[in-house]
Amino acid sequence: MTPLADDPTVVQRLLDHLDRKTTDLGDAVWREPVAHYRSEARFAAERTRVLRRHPTPFCPSAALPEPGSYVARTAAGTPLVAVRGDDGRVRVFRNACRHRGTPLADDGAGCERALVCRYHGWTYELDGALRHVPDRHGFPGLDERAMGLVPVAAVEREGLVFVTQDAPGAEPGDLPTLIPSRFRLLGFGEIDVPANWKVVVEGFLEGYHIRSTHPGTFFPLQFDNVNVVERFGPNSRVAFPFRAIDKLRAVSPAERSADGKLTYVYHLFPNVMVATFPARIFVVMLEPLAVDRTRFATYLLSDRAADDAPAQAYLAQAGALVERGGAEDREVACAIQRGLASGANEVFTFGLFEAAIVHFHRTLHALIDGPGAPA
């Protein structure tokens, strides 16, 4: 797997682009059939052959800070619950009691010493073992050892919990540092958007739209169509420079830091984004709910102390700006979704400025249809 460039190298590449009025270019144009955004059969294939078989981030490790902490949500149509055990290990289970299938945890997060079914009180240890069955004599022949919660393959890597539902041997591969251990969870939110999940993914992966889509939010702070695009395995990283990057021209190249001078957007294939900003990191899980509906499950993390009033005020102000810019992107995604019905396009054409999107579709296509471009 190709290692990602260090901060000084990325900064120099961005400064060179600014001087030359250039940006990173891809190796090919990609033409994605519009039918792939509207087809129920295609959507089903994406869920079963990609989202359930590929190691996919489920939540940040920081969302499970202590034994008994849990996060429950639906991923690729499957209700799951992640729990940190007394041994410190994170385990993920299918969120269903082995008696009658009642979810053991409602969607959300919490902390419990055991998982108890609210229907009949069957109780499970944090490691998934069945601990207690009320009126046990009513179930002659019950083998408790075979009736623990059904596990899903899970592993913690670089500050994230990855799950693989239908391919237990799959691994996420080599990863860069994504969420340093000093970052703590500040908040979580969900919003449903009436757009295909791939349309939403695409909006994170290029800077070609900064000027036209974000004239009053991101564009005053960032450059339009100036990016460094890198690939690592099926994933990508796109660097979006702030205008403040020019201040680094006076800094020794070896001492140049990305902090406060650019945003990294890591696309963890297929549907998760990790975006870095000064003093905070956003983790966005783009959960496909239907062929025309996507849920944003967003975690906000920070390394600033909760009692640092100036830092918290800055985070609130900066977070409001990011939310306004994110709302603009969601509005465009919804507009694209409506435009799918126009019949104007048989394909969407992604150009050389959109190399990370091309990598996404090329990887997705290879897993579903075999290698090669569809057009």
N, C-alpha and C positions, 0 to 999 in steps of 0.2 A: 504494500500500500504506500503510495507516495506521501511523504511527510508534508505537513503544511509549513509554509514559510513563517519565519519569526517576525515579530513586530517591526524591527528596523527594516527588514527586506520589504514587507508590505508597504510601509510608509514611503520608502524610496520609490517603489513602483508607482504609487499614487502620485507622488510629486512629479515623477517623470511624465505621467499621463497629463497632469495639469499643465506642465510646460509645453508639451507637444500637442495638446488638445486631442488626446486619444483616450482609449479605454481598452480593457481586455476584450479580445474577440474570440469567438468560438471557432470550431473547425468545420462547421456545416450548418446549413439551414435545415430546420425540421418542420415538417408539415403534419400536424396532428388532425386526424379526421374529427369533424364536429360531432359525428355520430357517437364517438367515444365519450362525450360529455352527456349524452341523452339516453344511452342504451341501458335498460335494466339488466340485460345479460352481461354487458361489460362491467357494470357496477358490481354485480354478483361475483364476477371473476376477480375483480380487484380485491374484494373482501376475502374471498376464500383462498386465492392463489398468491396474494401478496400480503395484505394486512394481517392475516392470521398465520402466515408461514414465515414472515420476516421478523427478526428481532426489532421491536418497536418500543420506544420510551413510553412508559405508563404514567410515571410521576417523578418529580425530583426526590432524591434521597432526603432532602430537608423537609419534605412533607411527612416523613416518618421519623421524627426525632428521637423517640424512646420506645422501649418495649410496650406493646399494646397499641401503638399508633397504627391507624389504618386509613386507607384511601379506597373508596368504592366508586366505580364508574363503569360505564359500558364502553368496551373497545371492540371495534369491528363487529358490532352487533352482539357481543358476548358480555354479560354482566360478570365483572371480576372484582375481587377485593385483594389489596396488597396489605400485608401485616408485618410489622417488625416483631420478631420473637424475643423471648428472654435471652437467647443466645446472641442477640444483635443481628441475626440474619433476617433478610426480607424474603418472605414467601408470598406467592400469589396463588389464589384459589379461584375456581369458578364459584361465583357468589350464589350458592344454592344449598340449602339444607339437604342432607341425604335421605331424609324421611319423605317429605312431600314437595321439596323444591323451593320453599320460601327463601327469598334473599335473607342473608344473615346480617347484612348492613345496608342501610339506605344509601343512595348516592350521596357522596360527600366525604367528610373526614371526621375522625374522632379518636378516642383512646379507650380501650376496654381491656380487662384482664382475661376475658374469654369472649368467644363469639356465640351468642345465644339466639336461637330461633324464637321469634316472637309468637309463632303459631302454637307449638307444643312444648317448647322449652328444651329441645335437644341442644346440648352444649358442647362446644369444641374448644380445644386448647389453641394457643397461638400458633402451634406448629401444625394445626389441622386435625389432630387426633380427636376422635369422639370421646368425650369425657363422661357425659351423663345422659341417660335416657330416662325421663320420668316414667314411673310404673313399668320398669324394665320387663317384668314378668309377662306383659302383654305382647312381647315380641320373642317368642321361643325360637331358638336357633339363630338369633341375631349374632353375627360376628362383628363386634365393635372394631376390630383391627382392620376390617375391610370396608368400614363405613365412615372413614375419615373424609374430610373435604377433598375434592378432586383438585390436584395441583396443576398449575401451568408453569412451564419452564420460565425461570426468572433469574436475573443476575444484576448486580449493581456495578455500574461502570461510570467513572468520571462525574459523579454527582447525580446520576439518573438511574432509575429502575427500569430495565428492559424486560419485556415479556415476549414470549414466542408461543402462541397458542397451539399450533398444529405441527410444529417441527421441533421436538424437544432437544435435538442436538445442535440447533442453530446458535451461532454466537454473533454478537454485534461487530466483531473485528476490532482492529486497532482504532483507538479514538484519541483525539487531543483532549487536553483539559477543558472541560465544558463548564462545570460549576465548581469552583474552588470550595473547600470545606468550610471556609469562614463565612460563606453566604448562608443566610437564614431566610426562612419563608416569611414574607410580609403579608401576602394575600392571595386569594384565588377567586376567579370569576368564570362564569359560563355565559355564552350568548349563542343563539342559533341564527344562522344566516341562510336565506333561501338561494343557495348557489352550490354547484357541484364542487366537491372537495379539491379537484385538480385546478379549477379556476382560482380557488383561494390560495393554494400552494404557489401558483405562478406569480401572484402579486407580491410575494416576499423575495423573489429571486432575481430581480433586475432593477437597475437604477435609471432605466430609460424613461420612466414615467414621472420622475421626481418633480420636474418643473411644471408639467401640465396637470398632474393630479394633486400636488401638495404646494400650491403657490404661496399659501400663507402659513404653512406649518413647517414642513421639512425643508423646502427649497431655500428659505432664508438662512438656514443653518448648514445645508449640505449642497453638494454639487450634483448637477443633472448629468446622468450618463457617464459617470467616472467611477469605475469599479475595478477591483481585483477579484477574479473568480478562480477558485481552486476546487479540485475534486479529490476526495479521499474515499476509495471504494465506491459504494453507491451514493455517497453523501456529497454535499457541496458546502463551501464557505464563500460568502460574498462579502467583501469589504466595502462599506459606504463611508467615504471620508466626510468629516465636518470641515467647514471653511477654516476652522481654527488649526487645521493641519499645517497651514502655511507657517505657523509659529515654530514648527519643528525644523525649518530650514536653518535656523541659527543654532540648533542642537547637534552635538556630535552624533553621526549616524549610529554608532553602537549604543548610544544612550536614548535613542528615540523609542517612546512607548506609545501604544495605541490608545491608552486610557485617556478618555476625553477628547480624542482627536479623530476617532472613527468608530463606527458600529460594525461589528461582525455579526452576520446572520448565518448560523449553521443550519443547514437543512439536513436533518437526520432522516434519511429515506425510510418510509415513504411520506410520512405526514406530520412530522414534528419540527418546530423551529426553536432554536435557542438564539436569542438576540441580546447582545451586550450593549449597555449604555453606561455612562458614568454612574458608579455606585449602585447599579442595579442590573439584574438579568431577568429577561422575560423568557419563559418557556411556554410555547403555544402548541397544544395538541389539537390538530385539526381532525376531528372525529367525523367520518362520513356517516350520516344518519339515513340518507336516501340519495337517489341519483341527483336530486336537486336541493339537498339540504345538508348543511355542515354545522357541527357544533365546535365553537372555539372554547377550549378549556385552557385557561391562562393562569399560570403561576408567576407571581412576582417575588423575586428574591433580592436581598440587599446585604451588603457587608457593613452597613452603618448601624450604630447602636440605637436602640429604640428610644433612649433618653437623650439623644443628641438632637435637640430641638432645631437648630439651624439645618442640620442634614435632613431631618424629616420634612422640614418646610420645603427644602430644595426638591426632595423626592416627590412631594405632592405636586409641585409646580411642573416639574419635568414630566411626571407621569400624566398630567392633564394634557400636555402637548402630544405625547405619544398616543394617547387615547384619541385625540382629535385626528391625528394622522391615520390611525388605524381605522377610524370610522370612515374616512375618505376612501381607504382601500376597500372596505367592505361594501360601500356604496357602488364602487366600480364593479366589484365582483357580482353584485346583484344585477347591475345593468347588463353585464356580459351574459348572465344567465337568461335574462329576458330576451336578449338579442339572439340567443340560440334558436329561437322559434322563427326568426325572420326568414330563414332559408337563403340568406345572402351568401353564406360561406359553406363550402363542403369541407374545407380544412382551415385550421388556424396556422399561420405561418410565423414561426419563431426564428428571428434573424441572428446574426453573429453577435449582437449585443446581449443576447438572451441565452448565453451558453449554459448557465446553471439549469434553466428550464429544459433545454435540449437534453442535458444529462439525465434529468428526472424522467422525461418521457422515454428516452432511449432505454433506461434501466427498467422502467415499468413495462414497456413493450417487450423487452427480452424475457421477462419473467412470465408474461401472459402468452405471448405469441411466438417466442423464439427471437434470436438476434436479428438485427436489421431494421431499417426505417420503414414505416408504413407507406411512405411516399417520397 
